[in-house]
Amino acid sequence: MLHGSNYTAPFSDALLHAAWIHGSLDSDAETPTWWHSHDPGLTLKKSRIQIRCHDDSFELVLPDDPETVETKVARALTAFNSENQLRVLIQQNPEGGRLVDSEDRIQLCVRLVRSLAVEGL
């Protein structure tokens, strides 16, 4: 199985899944589970925006027609530390030669989903 190419179990991001459960996000987002490792993310039901978890941030992947949602996304992200319109940075501090989260990543994701949902996304 370690070297095979046919896997029958779904993939999931543990942090996105924890945010989905802890935040009771099932009314706004689909369960963050997928069948192909190249298709990760927590998908918002209305807009089909995906939230992907990276080492230092959450990335927003917009649907094929981003013009319809860009203004709403920009409004939703005003309350977050964002380096650009599509990436929400996670506060981190150096510890033991590496960066460690200094804020609750799961709660940040819950707030992000709720902020996007308020904008109708």
Secondary structure as a PSIPRED ss2 file (coil, helix, strand):
# PSIPRED VFORMAT (PSIPRED V4.0)

   1 M C   1.000  0.000  0.000
   2 L C   1.000  0.000  0.000
   3 H C   1.000  0.000  0.000
   4 G C   1.000  0.000  0.000
   5 S C   1.000  0.000  0.000
   6 N C   1.000  0.000  0.000
   7 Y C   1.000  0.000  0.000
   8 T C   1.000  0.000  0.000
   9 A C   1.000  0.000  0.000
  10 P C   1.000  0.000  0.000
  11 F E   0.000  0.000  1.000
  12 S E   0.000  0.000  1.000
  13 D C   1.000  0.000  0.000
  14 A H   0.000  1.000  0.000
  15 L H   0.000  1.000  0.000
  16 L H   0.000  1.000  0.000
  17 H H   0.000  1.000  0.000
  18 A H   0.000  1.000  0.000
  19 A H   0.000  1.000  0.000
  20 W H   0.000  1.000  0.000
  21 I H   0.000  1.000  0.000
  22 H H   0.000  1.000  0.000
  23 G C   1.000  0.000  0.000
  24 S C   1.000  0.000  0.000
  25 L H   0.000  1.000  0.000
  26 D H   0.000  1.000  0.000
  27 S H   0.000  1.000  0.000
  28 D C   1.000  0.000  0.000
  29 A E   0.000  0.000  1.000
  30 E C   1.000  0.000  0.000
  31 T C   1.000  0.000  0.000
  32 P C   1.000  0.000  0.000
  33 T E   0.000  0.000  1.000
  34 W E   0.000  0.000  1.000
  35 W C   1.000  0.000  0.000
  36 H C   1.000  0.000  0.000
  37 S C   1.000  0.000  0.000
  38 H C   1.000  0.000  0.000
  39 D C   1.000  0.000  0.000
  40 P C   1.000  0.000  0.000
  41 G C   1.000  0.000  0.000
  42 L E   0.000  0.000  1.000
  43 T E   0.000  0.000  1.000
  44 L E   0.000  0.000  1.000
  45 K C   1.000  0.000  0.000
  46 K C   1.000  0.000  0.000
  47 S C   1.000  0.000  0.000
  48 R C   1.000  0.000  0.000
  49 I C   1.000  0.000  0.000
  50 Q E   0.000  0.000  1.000
  51 I E   0.000  0.000  1.000
  52 R E   0.000  0.000  1.000
  53 C E   0.000  0.000  1.000
  54 H C   1.000  0.000  0.000
  55 D C   1.000  0.000  0.000
  56 D C   1.000  0.000  0.000
  57 S E   0.000  0.000  1.000
  58 F E   0.000  0.000  1.000
  59 E E   0.000  0.000  1.000
  60 L E   0.000  0.000  1.000
  61 V E   0.000  0.000  1.000
  62 L C   1.000  0.000  0.000
  63 P C   1.000  0.000  0.000
  64 D C   1.000  0.000  0.000
  65 D C   1.000  0.000  0.000
  66 P H   0.000  1.000  0.000
  67 E H   0.000  1.000  0.000
  68 T H   0.000  1.000  0.000
  69 V C   1.000  0.000  0.000
  70 E H   0.000  1.000  0.000
  71 T H   0.000  1.000  0.000
  72 K H   0.000  1.000  0.000
  73 V H   0.000  1.000  0.000
  74 A H   0.000  1.000  0.000
  75 R H   0.000  1.000  0.000
  76 A H   0.000  1.000  0.000
  77 L H   0.000  1.000  0.000
  78 T H   0.000  1.000  0.000
  79 A H   0.000  1.000  0.000
  80 F C   1.000  0.000  0.000
  81 N C   1.000  0.000  0.000
  82 S E   0.000  0.000  1.000
  83 E E   0.000  0.000  1.000
  84 N E   0.000  0.000  1.000
  85 Q C   1.000  0.000  0.000
  86 L C   1.000  0.000  0.000
  87 R E   0.000  0.000  1.000
  88 V E   0.000  0.000  1.000
  89 L E   0.000  0.000  1.000
  90 I C   1.000  0.000  0.000
  91 Q C   1.000  0.000  0.000
  92 Q E   0.000  0.000  1.000
  93 N E   0.000  0.000  1.000
  94 P E   0.000  0.000  1.000
  95 E E   0.000  0.000  1.000
  96 G C   1.000  0.000  0.000
  97 G C   1.000  0.000  0.000
  98 R E   0.000  0.000  1.000
  99 L E   0.000  0.000  1.000
 100 V E   0.000  0.000  1.000
 101 D E   0.000  0.000  1.000
 102 S C   1.000  0.000  0.000
 103 E C   1.000  0.000  0.000
 104 D C   1.000  0.000  0.000
 105 R H   0.000  1.000  0.000
 106 I H   0.000  1.000  0.000
 107 Q H   0.000  1.000  0.000
 108 L H   0.000  1.000  0.000
 109 C H   0.000  1.000  0.000
 110 V H   0.000  1.000  0.000
 111 R H   0.000  1.000  0.000
 112 L H   0.000  1.000  0.000
 113 V H   0.000  1.000  0.000
 114 R H   0.000  1.000  0.000
 115 S H   0.000  1.000  0.000
 116 L H   0.000  1.000  0.000
 117 A H   0.000  1.000  0.000
 118 V H   0.000  1.000  0.000
 119 E C   1.000  0.000  0.000
 120 G C   1.000  0.000  0.000
 121 L C   1.000  0.000  0.000
